[in-house]
Amino acid sequence: MKTADIFEFFRRLAEANPSPETELEYGNVYQLLVAVTLSAQATDVGVNKATRKLFANVKTPQDMLDLGEEGLKQHIKTIGLFNSKARNVMAMAEILVEKYGGEVPADRDLLTELPGVGRKTANVVMNCAFGAETFAVDTHIFRVGNRTGLAKGKTPLAVEKGLERHVPQPFRVGAHHWLILHGRYVCKARTPECWHCGVVDLCSFKGKVLEKGPSRRKRSRQRPP
């Protein structure tokens, strides 16, 4: 994608959604860290359902320690991999209390040293909590980056590095959110909904779906026996 097209790409996304935010629900930086950690291989909707009651009582790492691992599991048992996630969240809380006085460090490298926190999670926290120009490449951003030609790469890190090189100001802080939302609601995995995409003319994807057709389920029903 050409430099001028990249600027126009984000300009349109920004015009449609001037203040993009994560769809995870949280009240402070610690709750954000926990929510993002729990969201690995899970949907934001599922995480929000699990954390609403949890976050009503757990607002700090010490609160989490007081709740205990079994108590945490009762809140998050509807989330995939909840046993391992519970262990990581408890270990994380212990480190935050003992090493950082209960505060979440505003440093990506320090965040990735915490149990259960990978580069993607750290990038989300740095961006959402501290306003850093980071690009958390999940499955949506990986797909959008490659499909559109915005930032092609065979690995999430390669796409992240491409975004770091190509995303211009003043869109760098919000880019992560625009791309996730675009991938979640428009540039979908199975069938990209190009017929209502605001940046379709800038995209280099050759398999554009420019007309809304019957769903896969409807098509299958139409097949002869």
Secondary structure, DSSP 8 states (H G I E B T S, - for coil): --HHHHHHHHHHHHHH-SS---SS--SSHHHHHHHHHHTTTS-HHHHHHHHHHHHHH--SHHHHHHH-HHHHHHHHTTSTTHHHHHHHHHHHHHHHHHHHTT---S-HHHHTTSTT--HHHHHHHHHHHH--------HHHHHHHHHHSSS--SSHHHHHHHHHHH--TTSTTTHHHHHHHHHHHTS-SSS--GGG-TTGGG---TT---S----HHHHHHHS--
